[in-house]
Amino acid sequence: MTTTDMPRKVDAGPGGAVPGKRVRGAASGGLRRAVPATTLLWVLAAVYGFPVLWFVLSSFKPAGDLFSSLAPFPDDPTLSGYKAAWDGANFSQYFLNTTIVCVISTILTVGVSCCTGYALAKYDNRWLKVFFVGILATTMLPSEVMLAPQFLVVRDLGLYNSLAGIILPAVLTATGCFMFRQFFLTVPDELIEAARIDGARELSIFLRIMVPVSRPIMLTLAILSFQWRWNDYIWPLLMLNDPSKFTVQIGIQSLVGAQNINWSVVLGGSVISMIPLIVVFLVFQRYVMNADINAGLKD
C-alpha cells in the first residue's frame, strides 16, 4: 500500500477541531433559525386555540355567570348546561341522522372525486378540460348563489325533506376533484404504460394501481368531507322540515328560544356536537400524518 492509499487521520492535529466547531456552529445556526418560526407557530396556536378554550370553559359556567365575569375559568363548575341541552333536544336521533349523512356523503364524495380526478389528469380530451374549467368556476361563486338552483333541482327530484336531499348535492366537490387531479398528475405515465403492456385493462389499472397509490389523498378528503357535512347548517336548514330528520346543527338551533336564549344550554349542546368530530379527527389523522404520499413512485 502506498502513502496515497493510507487513510487520512481525522483528528491528527489542531485542524481536527474544525469539524466539531462547524457542527456546533451549524447547530447553533439552525437553533437561531428555528426560534422565530417556533415562536410564530406558538402565537398562531394561541390565537386560534384561546377562543376555543374559552368557549369550552364557558360551557361549565352557570347561566348567571356567563356575562357577569370575564374570567375564563368557572368559579363554580357545573354540568347543568349539558344536562339541559341533552334533555331538551333529541341528540341521539340528531347524531344518527348526521352520521348517516356524513358517512354516505363522504364515501360517495371520495369515490366520485377519485374517478373524476383520474380522468382529468390522465386522459387528453378537450371536453374533459371544459368540464374541469366548469368545476373550477363553481369555486369562484359564493355558495349562497348556488342554493336557489340546487334547492329547485332537489325539490323537483322529490328529495325535499329527506336525508338523500342533503347527500346528493355534496357528492361532487370542486376541492375533491382538484386534489385528486393534482395528485394523479404527479404519478408518472410510465407506470400506466407498463401496466398496459402487461395486459392490464383500464379499470384494472385504476382499481389496482391508482386507487391504492392515492390512499393518503383519500383519507385527507374523507376527513375534510366528514367535517364539512357534520358542520353543515344552511343546506339542512333549507331542506329539512321534519324534526325527526334534523341533523346536529339544526338541533342546536332548536335550543334557541323565541324570546330569550339560554347561552349555557346552547354552549353545552355545541360542545356535545363537537365530540364525535374530534374523535374522528384524532383517529384518522395519524393515518394521514404517517402516510407516504410518494409510496410506489419512482423518478
Secondary structure, DSSP 8 states (H G I E B T S, - for coil): --GGGS---TTSSGGGHHHHHHHHHHHHHHHHHHHHHHHHHHHHHHHHHHHHHHHHHHTTS-GGGTTT---SS-SS---HHHHHHHHHS-HHHHHHHHHHHHHHHHHHHHHHHHHHHHHHHH---HHHHHHHHHHHHHTTS-HHHHHHHHHHHHHHTT-TTSHHHHHGGGSS-HHHHHHHHHHHHTS-HHHHHHHHHTT--HHHHIIIIIHHHTHHHHHHHHHHHHHHHHH--HHHHHH---GGG--HHHHHHTTS-SS---HHHHHHHHHHHHHHHHHHHHHHHHHHHH--TTTT---
